Amino acid sequence: MPTHYKDPVIACDRRGATVDRPPGREGTRPLHELGWRGRGNPHERPLRFAPHTFVWSCPGCPPVI
């Protein structure tokens, strides 16, 4: 299930592993350093070209990017 960009928890779309979204202005940079990878949901047709949901992979899964 794709994760909405405002959700407090990010979930891996393959294994279901979860991690809390980091607070602050850094966004998801700390998660990328830990091996999490995300990208815009390819099945979404967003308004104004900005996706609202993202697909994520945990460090143990093949990257979604």
All heavy atoms as a GROMACS GRO file, in nm:
protein
  517
    1MET      N    1   0.085  -0.118   0.000
    1MET     CA    2   0.000   0.000   0.000
    1MET      C    3   0.089   0.123   0.000
    1MET      O    4   0.171   0.138   0.090
    1MET     CB    5  -0.088  -0.005   0.125
    1MET     CG    6  -0.177   0.112   0.141
    1MET     SD    7  -0.326   0.078   0.048
    1MET     CE    8  -0.420   0.219   0.085
    2PRO      N    9   0.077   0.209  -0.098
    2PRO     CA   10   0.159   0.330  -0.099
    2PRO      C   11   0.136   0.417   0.024
    2PRO      O   12   0.028   0.420   0.081
    2PRO     CB   13   0.113   0.401  -0.226
    2PRO     CG   14   0.060   0.293  -0.312
    2PRO     CD   15   0.000   0.194  -0.218
    3THR      N   16   0.241   0.485   0.066
    3THR     CA   17   0.238   0.569   0.185
    3THR      C   18   0.212   0.713   0.145
    3THR      O   19   0.280   0.767   0.059
    3THR     CB   20   0.373   0.560   0.259
    3THR    OG1   21   0.399   0.423   0.289
    3THR    CG2   22   0.372   0.640   0.386
    4HIS      N   23   0.113   0.776   0.210
    4HIS     CA   24   0.084   0.916   0.185
    4HIS      C   25   0.198   1.002   0.239
    4HIS      O   26   0.260   0.968   0.339
    4HIS     CB   27  -0.048   0.956   0.252
    4HIS     CG   28  -0.101   1.087   0.207
    4HIS    ND1   29  -0.067   1.204   0.266
    4HIS    CD2   30  -0.185   1.118   0.105
    4HIS    CE1   31  -0.128   1.304   0.205
    4HIS    NE2   32  -0.200   1.254   0.107
    5TYR      N   33   0.226   1.113   0.175
    5TYR     CA   34   0.342   1.193   0.214
    5TYR      C   35   0.328   1.256   0.352
    5TYR      O   36   0.426   1.301   0.410
    5TYR     CB   37   0.372   1.301   0.109
    5TYR     CG   38   0.278   1.420   0.110
    5TYR    CD1   39   0.314   1.538   0.174
    5TYR    CD2   40   0.156   1.416   0.044
    5TYR    CE1   41   0.230   1.648   0.174
    5TYR    CE2   42   0.073   1.524   0.044
    5TYR     CZ   43   0.110   1.640   0.108
    5TYR     OH   44   0.027   1.748   0.108
    6LYS      N   45   0.209   1.257   0.411
    6LYS     CA   46   0.190   1.312   0.546
    6LYS      C   47   0.180   1.204   0.654
    6LYS      O   48   0.168   1.237   0.771
    6LYS     CB   49   0.064   1.397   0.550
    6LYS     CG   50   0.074   1.527   0.474
    6LYS     CD   51  -0.049   1.610   0.494
    6LYS     CE   52  -0.037   1.741   0.423
    6LYS     NZ   53  -0.157   1.824   0.441
    7ASP      N   54   0.183   1.077   0.617
    7ASP     CA   55   0.172   0.969   0.715
    7ASP      C   56   0.290   0.972   0.812
    7ASP      O   57   0.404   0.992   0.770
    7ASP     CB   58   0.168   0.832   0.648
    7ASP     CG   59   0.035   0.804   0.582
    7ASP    OD1   60  -0.062   0.877   0.610
    7ASP    OD2   61   0.028   0.709   0.503
    8PRO      N   62   0.266   0.951   0.942
    8PRO     CA   63   0.376   0.951   1.039
    8PRO      C   64   0.463   0.826   1.033
    8PRO      O   65   0.573   0.824   1.087
    8PRO     CB   66   0.305   0.963   1.173
    8PRO     CG   67   0.170   0.905   1.150
    8PRO     CD   68   0.137   0.936   1.005
    9VAL      N   69   0.415   0.720   0.968
    9VAL     CA   70   0.489   0.594   0.958
    9VAL      C   71   0.507   0.560   0.811
    9VAL      O   72   0.413   0.569   0.732
    9VAL     CB   73   0.414   0.480   1.031
    9VAL    CG1   74   0.483   0.347   1.011
    9VAL    CG2   75   0.401   0.511   1.179
   10ILE      N   76   0.628   0.519   0.774
   10ILE     CA   77   0.656   0.476   0.637
   10ILE      C   78   0.661   0.323   0.638
   10ILE      O   79   0.724   0.263   0.724
   10ILE     CB   80   0.789   0.535   0.588
   10ILE    CG1   81   0.774   0.686   0.574
   10ILE    CG2   82   0.832   0.471   0.458
   10ILE    CD1   83   0.902   0.757   0.540
   11ALA      N   84   0.592   0.260   0.541
   11ALA     CA   85   0.584   0.114   0.535
   11ALA      C   86   0.646   0.064   0.406
   11ALA      O   87   0.623   0.120   0.299
   11ALA     CB   88   0.439   0.069   0.544
   12CYS      N   89   0.722  -0.045   0.416
   12CYS     CA   90   0.778  -0.111   0.299
   12CYS      C   91   0.664  -0.179   0.224
   12CYS      O   92   0.581  -0.247   0.285
   12CYS     CB   93   0.882  -0.214   0.343
   12CYS     SG   94   0.949  -0.312   0.208
   13ASP      N   95   0.659  -0.161   0.094
   13ASP     CA   96   0.549  -0.216   0.015
   13ASP      C   97   0.566  -0.364  -0.016
   13ASP      O   98   0.475  -0.427  -0.066
   13ASP     CB   99   0.533  -0.136  -0.114
   13ASP     CG  100   0.478   0.002  -0.086
   13ASP    OD1  101   0.368   0.010  -0.032
   13ASP    OD2  102   0.548   0.101  -0.117
   14ARG      N  103   0.681  -0.423   0.012
   14ARG     CA  104   0.701  -0.566  -0.013
   14ARG      C  105   0.691  -0.648   0.114
   14ARG      O  106   0.624  -0.748   0.118
   14ARG     CB  107   0.836  -0.590  -0.079
   14ARG     CG  108   0.840  -0.530  -0.217
   14ARG     CD  109   0.965  -0.566  -0.287
   14ARG     NE  110   0.964  -0.499  -0.416
   14ARG     CZ  111   1.048  -0.525  -0.511
   14ARG    NH1  112   1.141  -0.615  -0.495
   14ARG    NH2  113   1.041  -0.460  -0.624
   15ARG      N  114   0.762  -0.609   0.218
   15ARG     CA  115   0.766  -0.688   0.342
   15ARG      C  116   0.672  -0.636   0.450
   15ARG      O  117   0.644  -0.706   0.545
   15ARG     CB  118   0.907  -0.688   0.399
   15ARG     CG  119   1.004  -0.765   0.318
   15ARG     CD  120   1.134  -0.776   0.392
   15ARG     NE  121   1.231  -0.847   0.309
   15ARG     CZ  122   1.354  -0.864   0.344
   15ARG    NH1  123   1.398  -0.816   0.458
   15ARG    NH2  124   1.437  -0.929   0.265
   16GLY      N  125   0.631  -0.511   0.441
   16GLY     CA  126   0.544  -0.454   0.544
   16GLY      C  127   0.620  -0.398   0.663
   16GLY      O  128   0.558  -0.359   0.761
   17ALA      N  129   0.753  -0.393   0.656
   17ALA     CA  130   0.831  -0.333   0.764
   17ALA      C  131   0.796  -0.185   0.774
   17ALA      O  132   0.763  -0.121   0.674
   17ALA     CB  133   0.980  -0.348   0.736
   18THR      N  134   0.800  -0.131   0.896
   18THR     CA  135   0.765   0.010   0.915
   18THR      C  136   0.876   0.083   0.988
   18THR      O  137   0.955   0.023   1.059
   18THR     CB  138   0.634   0.024   0.996
   18THR    OG1  139   0.651  -0.037   1.123
   18THR    CG2  140   0.516  -0.038   0.923
   19VAL      N  141   0.877   0.214   0.970
   19VAL     CA  142   0.970   0.302   1.038
   19VAL      C  143   0.900   0.436   1.055
   19VAL      O  144   0.819   0.476   0.971
   19VAL     CB  145   1.103   0.315   0.959
   19VAL    CG1  146   1.083   0.386   0.828
   19VAL    CG2  147   1.208   0.385   1.041
   20ASP      N  148   0.928   0.503   1.167
   20ASP     CA  149   0.869   0.635   1.190
   20ASP      C  150   0.932   0.737   1.097
   20ASP      O  151   1.053   0.735   1.074
   20ASP     CB  152   0.890   0.680   1.335
   20ASP     CG  153   0.810   0.596   1.433
   20ASP    OD1  154   0.706   0.542   1.393
   20ASP    OD2  155   0.853   0.586   1.549
   21ARG      N  156   0.851   0.828   1.046
   21ARG     CA  157   0.902   0.935   0.960
   21ARG      C  158   0.984   1.030   1.045
   21ARG      O  159   0.939   1.073   1.150
   21ARG     CB  160   0.786   1.008   0.894
   21ARG     CG  161   0.831   1.114   0.794
   21ARG     CD  162   0.712   1.184   0.732
   21ARG     NE  163   0.626   1.094   0.658
   21ARG     CZ  164   0.644   1.060   0.532
   21ARG    NH1  165   0.745   1.106   0.466
   21ARG    NH2  166   0.560   0.978   0.472
   22PRO      N  167   1.105   1.064   1.002
   22PRO     CA  168   1.188   1.156   1.080
   22PRO      C  169   1.126   1.295   1.088
   22PRO      O  170   1.074   1.344   0.988
   22PRO     CB  171   1.320   1.161   1.004
   22PRO     CG  172   1.316   1.052   0.906
   22PRO     CD  173   1.174   1.016   0.884
   23PRO      N  174   1.133   1.358   1.205
   23PRO     CA  175   1.081   1.494   1.217
   23PRO      C  176   1.182   1.594   1.163
   23PRO      O  177   1.299   1.563   1.145
   23PRO     CB  178   1.064   1.511   1.368
   23PRO     CG  179   1.169   1.424   1.426
   23PRO     CD  180   1.180   1.305   1.332
   24GLY      N  181   1.136   1.713   1.138
   24GLY     CA  182   1.227   1.819   1.100
   24GLY      C  183   1.235   1.845   0.952
   24GLY      O  184   1.165   1.785   0.871
   25ARG      N  185   1.326   1.932   0.916
   25ARG     CA  186   1.340   1.977   0.777
   25ARG      C  187   1.419   1.883   0.689
   25ARG      O  188   1.421   1.898   0.569
   25ARG     CB  189   1.406   2.114   0.774
   25ARG     CG  190   1.321   2.221   0.832
   25ARG     CD  191   1.391   2.353   0.822
   25ARG     NE  192   1.295   2.458   0.847
   25ARG     CZ  193   1.289   2.569   0.777
   25ARG    NH1  194   1.375   2.590   0.680
   25ARG    NH2  195   1.200   2.659   0.804
   26GLU      N  196   1.489   1.789   0.747
   26GLU     CA  197   1.571   1.699   0.666
   26GLU      C  198   1.486   1.605   0.581
   26GLU      O  199   1.536   1.542   0.489
   26GLU     CB  200   1.664   1.617   0.754
   26GLU     CG  201   1.777   1.698   0.812
   26GLU     CD  202   1.877   1.610   0.878
   26GLU    OE1  203   1.917   1.509   0.817
   26GLU    OE2  204   1.915   1.641   0.990
   27GLY      N  205   1.361   1.592   0.614
   27GLY     CA  206   1.274   1.504   0.538
   27GLY      C  207   1.312   1.358   0.558
   27GLY      O  208   1.331   1.312   0.670
   28THR      N  209   1.327   1.285   0.449
   28THR     CA  210   1.356   1.142   0.457
   28THR      C  211   1.504   1.111   0.437
   28THR      O  212   1.540   0.994   0.421
   28THR     CB  213   1.271   1.065   0.354
   28THR    OG1  214   1.297   1.118   0.225
   28THR    CG2  215   1.123   1.076   0.386
   29ARG      N  216   1.590   1.210   0.438
   29ARG     CA  217   1.733   1.187   0.420
   29ARG      C  218   1.790   1.085   0.520
   29ARG      O  219   1.865   0.996   0.481
   29ARG     CB  220   1.811   1.317   0.429
   29ARG     CG  221   1.961   1.292   0.414
   29ARG     CD  222   2.039   1.420   0.412
   29ARG     NE  223   2.012   1.487   0.286
   29ARG     CZ  224   2.017   1.618   0.269
   29ARG    NH1  225   2.050   1.696   0.369
   29ARG    NH2  226   1.993   1.670   0.152
   30PRO      N  227   1.754   1.092   0.650
   30PRO     CA  228   1.806   0.989   0.743
   30PRO      C  229   1.764   0.847   0.704
   30PRO      O  230   1.840   0.752   0.725
   30PRO     CB  231   1.747   1.029   0.878
   30PRO     CG  232   1.719   1.175   0.866
   30PRO     CD  233   1.682   1.196   0.722
   31LEU      N  234   1.645   0.832   0.645
   31LEU     CA  235   1.601   0.698   0.603
   31LEU      C  236   1.683   0.649   0.484
   31LEU      O  237   1.715   0.531   0.476
   31LEU     CB  238   1.453   0.700   0.568
   31LEU     CG  239   1.358   0.730   0.684
   31LEU    CD1  240   1.215   0.730   0.635
   31LEU    CD2  241   1.377   0.630   0.796
   32HIS      N  242   1.717   0.738   0.394
   32HIS     CA  243   1.801   0.699   0.279
   32HIS      C  244   1.938   0.653   0.326
   32HIS      O  245   1.996   0.561   0.270
   32HIS     CB  246   1.814   0.814   0.180
   32HIS     CG  247   1.690   0.836   0.099
   32HIS    ND1  248   1.666   0.769  -0.017
   32HIS    CD2  249   1.583   0.914   0.120
   32HIS    CE1  250   1.549   0.806  -0.065
   32HIS    NE2  251   1.496   0.895   0.016
   33GLU      N  252   1.990   0.716   0.430
   33GLU     CA  253   2.120   0.676   0.485
   33GLU      C  254   2.113   0.537   0.548
   33GLU      O  255   2.212   0.465   0.552
   33GLU     CB  256   2.168   0.778   0.586
   33GLU     CG  257   2.204   0.911   0.521
   33GLU     CD  258   2.234   1.020   0.622
   33GLU    OE1  259   2.229   0.994   0.743
   33GLU    OE2  260   2.261   1.133   0.578
   34LEU      N  261   1.994   0.497   0.595
   34LEU     CA  262   1.974   0.365   0.655
   34LEU      C  263   1.943   0.257   0.551
   34LEU      O  264   1.935   0.140   0.584
   34LEU     CB  265   1.862   0.369   0.759
   34LEU     CG  266   1.890   0.453   0.882
   34LEU    CD1  267   1.764   0.461   0.970
   34LEU    CD2  268   2.006   0.395   0.961
   35GLY      N  269   1.921   0.298   0.426
   35GLY     CA  270   1.894   0.200   0.320
   35GLY      C  271   1.752   0.199   0.269
   35GLY      O  272   1.719   0.122   0.178
   36TRP      N  273   1.662   0.280   0.323
   36TRP     CA  274   1.526   0.290   0.274
   36TRP      C  275   1.526   0.366   0.143
   36TRP      O  276   1.599   0.463   0.127
   36TRP     CB  277   1.436   0.361   0.375
   36TRP     CG  278   1.401   0.277   0.492
   36TRP    CD1  279   1.478   0.252   0.600
   36TRP    CD2  280   1.279   0.206   0.511
   36TRP    NE1  281   1.413   0.169   0.687
   36TRP    CE2  282   1.290   0.140   0.635
   36TRP    CE3  283   1.163   0.192   0.437
   36TRP    CZ2  284   1.188   0.060   0.685
   36TRP    CZ3  285   1.062   0.114   0.488
   36TRP    CH2  286   1.075   0.048   0.610
   37ARG      N  287   1.444   0.324   0.047
   37ARG     CA  288   1.432   0.391  -0.082
   37ARG      C  289   1.286   0.412  -0.115
   37ARG      O  290   1.203   0.324  -0.091
   37ARG     CB  291   1.498   0.309  -0.194
   37ARG     CG  292   1.645   0.286  -0.174
   37ARG     CD  293   1.722   0.416  -0.192
   37ARG     NE  294   1.864   0.397  -0.175
   37ARG     CZ  295   1.933   0.440  -0.069
   37ARG    NH1  296   1.872   0.503   0.028
   37ARG    NH2  297   2.062   0.421  -0.061
   38GLY      N  298   1.255   0.528  -0.169
   38GLY     CA  299   1.117   0.559  -0.204
   38GLY      C  300   1.109   0.633  -0.335
   38GLY      O  301   1.206   0.693  -0.381
   39ARG      N  302   0.993   0.627  -0.397
   39ARG     CA  303   0.967   0.703  -0.520
   39ARG      C  304   0.818   0.729  -0.529
   39ARG      O  305   0.737   0.664  -0.461
   39ARG     CB  306   1.017   0.629  -0.643
   39ARG     CG  307   0.937   0.506  -0.677
   39ARG     CD  308   0.990   0.442  -0.804
   39ARG     NE  309   0.913   0.324  -0.832
   39ARG     CZ  310   0.843   0.306  -0.944
   39ARG    NH1  311   0.841   0.398  -1.035
   39ARG    NH2  312   0.776   0.194  -0.963
   40GLY      N  313   0.782   0.822  -0.613
   40GLY     CA  314   0.641   0.852  -0.633
   40GLY      C  315   0.565   0.731  -0.684
   40GLY      O  316   0.617   0.651  -0.761
   41ASN      N  317   0.443   0.718  -0.642
   41ASN     CA  318   0.358   0.606  -0.683
   41ASN      C  319   0.332   0.614  -0.834
   41ASN      O  320   0.270   0.709  -0.881
   41ASN     CB  321   0.227   0.611  -0.605
   41ASN     CG  322   0.136   0.496  -0.635
   41ASN    OD1  323   0.168   0.408  -0.713
   41ASN    ND2  324   0.020   0.495  -0.573
   42PRO      N  325   0.376   0.516  -0.912
   42PRO     CA  326   0.357   0.522  -1.057
   42PRO      C  327   0.212   0.505  -1.101
   42PRO      O  328   0.177   0.540  -1.214
   42PRO     CB  329   0.444   0.408  -1.110
   42PRO     CG  330   0.452   0.312  -0.998
   42PRO     CD  331   0.447   0.395  -0.872
   43HIS      N  332   0.126   0.456  -1.014
   43HIS     CA  333  -0.015   0.433  -1.049
   43HIS      C  334  -0.104   0.551  -1.012
   43HIS      O  335  -0.224   0.546  -1.036
   43HIS     CB  336  -0.066   0.306  -0.981
   43HIS     CG  337   0.013   0.185  -1.021
   43HIS    ND1  338   0.012   0.134  -1.149
   43HIS    CD2  339   0.099   0.108  -0.952
   43HIS    CE1  340   0.092   0.029  -1.155
   43HIS    NE2  341   0.147   0.012  -1.037
   44GLU      N  342  -0.045   0.654  -0.956
   44GLU     CA  343  -0.121   0.772  -0.915
   44GLU      C  344  -0.115   0.877  -1.026
   44GLU      O  345  -0.012   0.896  -1.088
   44GLU     CB  346  -0.061   0.829  -0.786
   44GLU     CG  347  -0.130   0.954  -0.739
   44GLU     CD  348  -0.061   1.014  -0.617
   44GLU    OE1  349   0.048   0.970  -0.581
   44GLU    OE2  350  -0.119   1.104  -0.559
   45ARG      N  351  -0.225   0.944  -1.047
   45ARG     CA  352  -0.227   1.057  -1.141
   45ARG      C  353  -0.244   1.184  -1.059
   45ARG      O  354  -0.354   1.230  -1.035
   45ARG     CB  355  -0.342   1.040  -1.240
   45ARG     CG  356  -0.324   0.917  -1.327
   45ARG     CD  357  -0.423   0.910  -1.436
   45ARG     NE  358  -0.401   1.024  -1.524
   45ARG     CZ  359  -0.488   1.062  -1.616
   45ARG    NH1  360  -0.601   0.997  -1.631
   45ARG    NH2  361  -0.464   1.164  -1.693
   46PRO      N  362  -0.132   1.239  -1.012
   46PRO     CA  363  -0.140   1.353  -0.920
   46PRO      C  364  -0.181   1.483  -0.988
   46PRO      O  365  -0.159   1.503  -1.107
   46PRO     CB  366   0.002   1.363  -0.866
   46PRO     CG  367   0.086   1.311  -0.976
   46PRO     CD  368   0.004   1.202  -1.041
   47LEU      N  369  -0.237   1.570  -0.906
   47LEU     CA  370  -0.267   1.704  -0.953
   47LEU      C  371  -0.140   1.787  -0.945
   47LEU      O  372  -0.058   1.771  -0.854
   47LEU     CB  373  -0.375   1.767  -0.865
   47LEU     CG  374  -0.510   1.697  -0.868
   47LEU    CD1  375  -0.602   1.760  -0.765
   47LEU    CD2  376  -0.572   1.705  -1.005
   48ARG      N  377  -0.119   1.872  -1.038
   48ARG     CA  378  -0.004   1.963  -1.042
   48ARG      C  379   0.130   1.890  -1.040
   48ARG      O  380   0.228   1.942  -0.990
   48ARG     CB  381  -0.012   2.064  -0.928
   48ARG     CG  382  -0.136   2.150  -0.939
   48ARG     CD  383  -0.136   2.256  -0.837
   48ARG     NE  384  -0.260   2.330  -0.848
   48ARG     CZ  385  -0.291   2.432  -0.776
   48ARG    NH1  386  -0.208   2.475  -0.684
   48ARG    NH2  387  -0.405   2.493  -0.792
   49PHE      N  388   0.133   1.770  -1.089
   49PHE     CA  389   0.256   1.693  -1.112
   49PHE      C  390   0.335   1.658  -0.986
   49PHE      O  391   0.451   1.624  -0.994
   49PHE     CB  392   0.347   1.766  -1.211
   49PHE     CG  393   0.275   1.801  -1.338
   49PHE    CD1  394   0.240   1.931  -1.366
   49PHE    CD2  395   0.240   1.702  -1.428
   49PHE    CE1  396   0.172   1.963  -1.483
   49PHE    CE2  397   0.173   1.733  -1.545
   49PHE     CZ  398   0.138   1.863  -1.572
   50ALA      N  399   0.276   1.669  -0.869
   50ALA     CA  400   0.343   1.631  -0.745
   50ALA      C  401   0.270   1.512  -0.684
   50ALA      O  402   0.152   1.522  -0.652
   50ALA     CB  403   0.343   1.748  -0.646
   51PRO      N  404   0.336   1.397  -0.670
   51PRO     CA  405   0.267   1.279  -0.615
   51PRO      C  406   0.230   1.299  -0.469
   51PRO      O  407   0.300   1.365  -0.394
   51PRO     CB  408   0.369   1.167  -0.631
   51PRO     CG  409   0.500   1.235  -0.638
   51PRO     CD  410   0.476   1.368  -0.700
   52HIS      N  411   0.120   1.237  -0.430
   52HIS     CA  412   0.075   1.242  -0.291
   52HIS      C  413   0.107   1.114  -0.217
   52HIS      O  414   0.109   1.111  -0.095
   52HIS     CB  415  -0.075   1.268  -0.284
   52HIS     CG  416  -0.114   1.401  -0.340
   52HIS    ND1  417  -0.086   1.519  -0.278
   52HIS    CD2  418  -0.176   1.433  -0.456
   52HIS    CE1  419  -0.130   1.619  -0.351
   52HIS    NE2  420  -0.185   1.569  -0.460
   53THR      N  421   0.131   1.006  -0.291
   53THR     CA  422   0.167   0.878  -0.228
   53THR      C  423   0.298   0.829  -0.288
   53THR      O  424   0.333   0.862  -0.401
   53THR     CB  425   0.057   0.772  -0.248
   53THR    OG1  426   0.036   0.751  -0.386
   53THR    CG2  427  -0.072   0.813  -0.180
   54PHE      N  428   0.369   0.750  -0.208
   54PHE     CA  429   0.501   0.699  -0.247
   54PHE      C  430   0.509   0.550  -0.217
   54PHE      O  431   0.446   0.502  -0.123
   54PHE     CB  432   0.611   0.772  -0.169
   54PHE     CG  433   0.624   0.916  -0.207
   54PHE    CD1  434   0.540   1.012  -0.153
   54PHE    CD2  435   0.718   0.957  -0.299
   54PHE    CE1  436   0.549   1.145  -0.189
   54PHE    CE2  437   0.729   1.090  -0.335
   54PHE     CZ  438   0.644   1.184  -0.280
   55VAL      N  439   0.584   0.478  -0.298
   55VAL     CA  440   0.614   0.337  -0.269
   55VAL      C  441   0.754   0.333  -0.207
   55VAL      O  442   0.843   0.407  -0.249
   55VAL     CB  443   0.605   0.248  -0.396
   55VAL    CG1  444   0.461   0.235  -0.440
   55VAL    CG2  445   0.690   0.300  -0.508
   56TRP      N  446   0.772   0.248  -0.107
   56TRP     CA  447   0.897   0.241  -0.031
   56TRP      C  448   0.950   0.099  -0.028
   56TRP      O  449   0.873   0.003  -0.032
   56TRP     CB  450   0.874   0.287   0.113
   56TRP     CG  451   0.857   0.434   0.125
   56TRP    CD1  452   0.739   0.503   0.120
   56TRP    CD2  453   0.960   0.530   0.143
   56TRP    NE1  454   0.764   0.636   0.132
   56TRP    CE2  455   0.898   0.656   0.148
   56TRP    CE3  456   1.098   0.522   0.155
   56TRP    CZ2  457   0.972   0.774   0.166
   56TRP    CZ3  458   1.170   0.639   0.173
   56TRP    CH2  459   1.106   0.763   0.178
   57SER      N  460   1.081   0.087  -0.018
   57SER     CA  461   1.146  -0.044   0.005
   57SER      C  462   1.238  -0.030   0.125
   57SER      O  463   1.307   0.071   0.141
   57SER     CB  464   1.223  -0.092  -0.119
   57SER     OG  465   1.328  -0.005  -0.149
   58CYS      N  466   1.239  -0.133   0.209
   58CYS     CA  467   1.324  -0.134   0.328
   58CYS      C  468   1.466  -0.178   0.288
   58CYS      O  469   1.487  -0.222   0.175
   58CYS     CB  470   1.265  -0.223   0.436
   58CYS     SG  471   1.256  -0.396   0.393
   59PRO      N  472   1.562  -0.170   0.379
   59PRO     CA  473   1.700  -0.208   0.345
   59PRO      C  474   1.715  -0.352   0.296
   59PRO      O  475   1.807  -0.382   0.221
   59PRO     CB  476   1.776  -0.186   0.475
   59PRO     CG  477   1.698  -0.085   0.550
   59PRO     CD  478   1.554  -0.110   0.513
   60GLY      N  479   1.627  -0.444   0.336
   60GLY     CA  480   1.638  -0.583   0.296
   60GLY      C  481   1.574  -0.618   0.163
   60GLY      O  482   1.586  -0.730   0.116
   61CYS      N  483   1.506  -0.523   0.099
   61CYS     CA  484   1.436  -0.548  -0.027
   61CYS      C  485   1.512  -0.484  -0.143
   61CYS      O  486   1.588  -0.391  -0.124
   61CYS     CB  487   1.298  -0.485  -0.023
   61CYS     SG  488   1.182  -0.565   0.088
   62PRO      N  489   1.486  -0.532  -0.266
   62PRO     CA  490   1.543  -0.463  -0.381
   62PRO      C  491   1.486  -0.321  -0.388
   62PRO      O  492   1.370  -0.299  -0.355
   62PRO     CB  493   1.494  -0.545  -0.501
   62PRO     CG  494   1.448  -0.674  -0.445
   62PRO     CD  495   1.411  -0.650  -0.302
   63PRO      N  496   1.567  -0.223  -0.428
   63PRO     CA  497   1.518  -0.084  -0.430
   63PRO      C  498   1.407  -0.063  -0.533
   63PRO      O  499   1.405  -0.126  -0.638
   63PRO     CB  500   1.643  -0.003  -0.466
   63PRO     CG  501   1.744  -0.099  -0.513
   63PRO     CD  502   1.706  -0.235  -0.467
   64VAL      N  503   1.317   0.028  -0.500
   64VAL     CA  504   1.207   0.060  -0.590
   64VAL      C  505   1.248   0.166  -0.691
   64VAL      O  506   1.176   0.194  -0.784
   64VAL     CB  507   1.082   0.110  -0.512
   64VAL    CG1  508   1.023  -0.001  -0.432
   64VAL    CG2  509   1.114   0.230  -0.428
   65ILE      N  510   1.364   0.225  -0.673
   65ILE     CA  511   1.411   0.331  -0.763
   65ILE      C  512   1.494   0.268  -0.873
   65ILE      O  513   1.580   0.191  -0.850
   65ILE     CB  514   1.493   0.436  -0.686
   65ILE    CG1  515   1.402   0.504  -0.587
   65ILE    CG2  516   1.552   0.536  -0.781
   65ILE    CD1  517   1.471   0.604  -0.500
   0.00000   0.00000   0.00000
